């Protein structure tokens, strides 16, 4: 969804901090350009994930889904923000899907996933009866693949659009859980935008507004007293529409939908002779400057270059 995103956009498992993946015994030194220690560690984490075979993680996710289906009626002990060992197959499928999402931003991993057998596993994971957290992660994997037009023939042949359409049809209540009612808008948002990327916007047919998340048309809080879980879901179920440099506020990356809205607002302001002020979105002080400005290297958690 984004050409450049912070690693926490899909909320990797809390147990896997980037620093735990570093094998060097000496602390990295800042470079002449001022790169931070956190940036080096984060880059190492991304490189490590890119070196793992996507097939192994995909098999872990598929096996966990299969095992979880055999435990019909078992009460889940976990929460959206907390994974438990006792949950086993249920939590494992969510954790593996998150890892797969981070890996998918590597072109070599994408090439592995667009093969027929691997796409079949992804289609199986896009079942309306699955956990909404799993659906959000897998949908973002598919959306990342759909951003590349060269992958469209394989995605269409695997009947990905049919699976996406089935996720848009149910009412929002279908995706409600014991902890939150927030998941529905994210599941449908990812399914709808992926259909648009594939050139099948007619299948959305006004059922979902792909800009609703950016326009802050949020539903009322969950009447379950789980406000912290709602906040966690909102922070981890979709990447931010805009990523800016920490100090200069220069735009480093945008979602496709965020880019469209930003462009329209900038053109509207330019036509009216008004220069949009730099707000909390980190806009440039001059209209359309963000299209011409060179990328500024982010720091901290913004150091991983992603694509969805």
N, C-alpha and C positions, 0 to 999 in steps of 0.2 A: 504494500500500500504506500509506503514511503520509500523514496530513493535513499534517504539516510534517516535512520531512527536510532533512538537510544536503546540499549539492550533490554531495559526494563519494560518496553512497550508490550511485550507478551508475557511478562512476569515469569521468568524462569523459576524453577523450584527454589524455595528459600534456602534449602540446605546446600545449594551449589553456588557459593560465592565465587566470583572470578578469581579471587586470590588463592582459592584452594586448588586451582588448576595449574598454578605456576610451579615449575620444577627447579628454577634457578635458586641457588643458595645465597646469592648476593642480591641486595635490593637494587632495582634498576635505577640508573642515574638519569636525571632530566637532561634532555638533549639541548642543543643550542637554540632550538625553537621554543623551548619552554614546555615540552611535553611533560605531563604529570605522571607520577607513579601509577595512579589509577588508570590512566590511559594505556600504559604499557601492559598492565595486568589484564585489562579488558580485551586488548588486541590479542594477547596470548590465549585467552579463553575462546575468542572467535576462531582463531587458527586451529585450536585443538578440536573444536566441534567440526570444523570443515574437514579435518582429517579422518573423521569417523565414517564408516560406511552407513549410508542411509538405510540400507536393507536391514541391518541388525536392529536399529531403533524401530523401524517400521514393523518388524516381526515381533518385537517386544510389545508394541502397542496393540497389534492385531491379536496376539495371544492373550493379553490382559482383557481385551474386550470379550473374547470368547469365554474366558474363565468367569468373567463377571456375569455373563448371561446365564451361566449355570447356577448362580446363587440367587435365584428368584426369591423375592420376599425378604432377603437379608437387609437389615437396617444399617444404613450408612452412619458411621461414627465420626466421620470427618466433617469439616466445614470448608467453604470455598477458599478461605485463607489459611487453612491448616490441613496438612496431609498426615495421616496416621498409619503406622505399620499394621494395625489391626484391620485396616480397610483393604489392604493388599491389592487385589486385582483392580478395584475401582480407582484407587489413587494412582496405581501404576500406569493405567491407561492415560490419565491426565498428565502425569509427569513426563511420560515418554512423548506425548503429543507436543508438549511445550519444548522439549529438547529438539524434536523434529522441526518445529517452527523456526527455531534459531538456526538450525543447520540449513534450512531451505534457502536462506539468503545467499548461499554460496552457489555460483553457477554450476560447479561440478556436481553438487548434490541435486540440483534441479534436473540435470541430465539423467541422473539415476532414477528420479521419481517419475519421470514422464514415460517410463517403459510400461508396457501393457500390464504386466503382473502387479507392479507397484501401484499403479493407478487403480487397479481393482481393489486393493486393500483400502485405499483412500475412499473409494465409493462406498465400501462396506462400513467404514467409520462414519459416514454421513447419513446415519439413520435417525429418524425423528425421535426414536425412543431412547437415544443415548443421552448421557449427561450433557447439559448445555455447555459446561466448561470444556468438555472434550470437543464438542461441535465448534465452539469459537476458535479453538486452536487449529483444528483440522481445516476449517474454512479459510483461515488465514494462510495456511500452507497452500491450498488450492488457489487462492487469490494471488499469491506470489507467483505461482506458475503461470497464471492467466495473464499477468502483466507482460509476458513475453509472447508476441504473436506467433513465434515459431512453435510454441507448445500447443497452440489452439487445435490443430488437427488431432493430436493425441488425446487431448481432453474431451473433444467432441466424440471421438471414437469410443472412449471409455464411458460415454453417457453421463458425464459429470453434470451437464445442464439438467437432466431429469432429477438427479438427486438434489440439486440446488432448488429446483422448483418445489419439490416436496417439503422443503424446509420453510418456504414462504407461505404455503397454503394454510397451515394450522393457525388457530387463534392464539393470541399471546399467552393465554392461560395454559396452553399445552406445555410451555417451557418453564412454567413456574416451579420452584423447588421449595423445600421446607425452610430454606434460609433466605430466599430472595425472590422478588418478581422482576428483577432487572434483566435477566438473561435474554428474554425474548427479543428485545430491540436489537441486541448485539448479534444474535444468531441470524435474524432476518436481514440486518444491515450487511453482514459479510456475504450472505448468500446472494442478495440483490446486487451488490457491487461487483461480485464475480461474474454474474450473468451479464452485466453491462460491459465488463472487460472483454467478454467473449463475443460481444456484438449481439447479444440476445436480450436487449433491454425491453423488447415487447413482451417477454415472459414475466417481467416484473409487473407491468400493467397497472401502475399506480397503487399496487398493494403496499409498497414500501418506498419511503422517501430516503434515498441514499445520503441526503444531506442532513437528516434529522439530528444525528449525533453532533454535527458541527454547529447546528443552530440552537443547541441547548434545549431542545423540546423534550425534556426528561419527564418521565412519569412521576407521580407522587411517590414519596418514600414507602418502602415496604412496611406494611402494617404488622410486622412481626418483631419489632424491637431490635432488629439486627442491622442498625445503621452502619456499623463498622464493616460488616460483610458487604453491604451495598457499596460502600466506598471502595472496597477492595475490588469488587467486580467491575466498577466503572473505570478503575485505574488499569486493570489488566486484561480486559476483554477486547480492547482495540488500541492500536497505537495512537499517539497524539496527532492531530491534523497538521501540526507545525513544530519544527525543531529549530531552535535558534542558538547561536553562539552565546556562551554564558556572559561574556563581557560586552561585546559590541552589539549583541542582539541581531546580528546579521542572520538571514535565513539560510539554514544549512540543508533542510529537506522539508518536503511537504507531501501529504497524501494526495492522491489524484483528485479526490473530492475537495480537499482544502485548496489545491491549486486552482481549481475551477472557480470556487467562491472568491478567492483572493483576486484572481484576474478580473472577474466581473465587477467587484467592488472598486478595484483600481481604475478600470476603464470608465466606470460611472463617475468616479471622483474627477478623473481627467477631463471627461466631457463637460462637467459642470465647472471646470476651472478651479477646483478645490484640491489641494494637496493633502492626502490623508495623513494625519499625524501618526508617528510611531507609537502604537499602543502596546498592549500586553501580548500581541501576536508577533512582535518583533519586526514590524514592517520597516522598509527603508524609508528615509525621509523624502525621497523623490519618487514619484509614480513610476512603476515598472523597473526601478533600479534592481530589484531582486532577481530579475531575469538576466541581467548583464553582469552582476557582481560575481567574482570568483568565489569558489568555496573557501571558507575559513575552517581550519582544522578545529574540531570541537575538543573540549577537555572533559575529563572525568568520565561519566557514564555515557557521554555522547560520542565516544571514540570509535564505536563499532559501526561500520557502514553497512546498512541493510537495505532491503528493497521491497518490503511489504508492510 
